[in-house]
């Protein structure tokens, strides 16, 4: 959700709340969606033997979690707009202690669906890096310099064997980034008590036994600011936030991890001016394992393929995010983001290369230093989106696995003082992401 999409200045704060994967279902005169627990599963097995649940960490394991949020926003009882949000988390276990704790290095990215004329690929959003340790039961150990993950200590398992129908509670908390609007330099922590129930098991697609864990908890947050201390341009900040989250977690006990979840939510924000904003919708997430693309072997293979195909102005290199295929002097229709047919042919060959890998894809647009900074940025974003849409149409990836970003003329690879240099700078980079 970009700030320009809503009427209130405080929306930057709400963006943090809405990417937390924990929201509310407080009644406010609007219809609520069915809770996940209301969905009956005839394949659920409930006559299983008791078993211990715990996280199982392995050094150098890498994983990716994709979470999509679909929400409707109401302002003072009237529908405002719909928003699609994507949360992407990549993590690597760097250390496992003798008592089973896992230390992880993770990158959290949150972005909104790009709903312009170039399809439904997601624009690259804000990134957070984090280092934390998690116990076998699920409790986080994390320094106050890290703002992600927002939701912590969910799930937490008891130190006893569980059978279907067993219930328990455990404390957790949310950690919100309120630096921008509230000036709070450390994560602002909101405690809660979550209620759990082990519902039963089912056989997953890969033959593994998956356990269904139901999670519920309430949330209440009051602004740390006093109304008397607010200036006129701060009156639209949230004074109170109420919420509740209902989630179903699918747990693989052999792997010791969550493999997917779904959620319904509803959250109510009341501002200091008396306005009421409601967010309601649903979310789902899935964990996938992936291999790094940026190996010397893959670099050599892709480079050889590019040369064999005779693709002009195409180079392959390692980058900070993975393995990048750079298309220099890429041609569009004049002052537009419409690809010419020659470039489509080139992209069809590159699409065949990309299909060999499972990694997410980042498409970055660059342009020559001409026009205003704003026009450069907009044009680079549009051209990246056009390439991403074409790759989606070629079934390279699903739309939620292809991201776009525009860099304008910020990262030239040649001088903009010559036509030859400007041609090189007019490029699109397609990255197989390792992060």
Secondary structure, DSSP 8 states (H G I E B T S, - for coil): --GGGSS-TTHHHHHHHHTTT------SSS-----GGGS--TT-B-----B-------TT-EEEEEEEEEEEEEETTEEEEEEEEEEEEEEEEEEE-TT--EEEEEEEEEEEB--STT-S-EE--EEEEEEEEE-TT--EEE-TT----SEES-S---SS-B-TT-EEEEEEEEEE--HHHH---S-EEEEEEEEEEEEEEEE-TTS-EEEEEEEEEEEEEE-SS-GGG--GGGTTSEEEEEEEEEEEEEEETTTTEEEEEEEEEEEEEEETTS-EEEEEEEEEEEEE----S--HHHHHHHHHHHHHHT-TTEEEEE-SSEEEEEETT--BSTTS--B-HHHHHHHHHHHHHHTT--S-EEEEE---S-S-HHHHHHHHHHHHHHHHHHHHHTTSS-GGGEEEEE-TTTT-SS-TTSHHHHHHHS-EEEEEE--
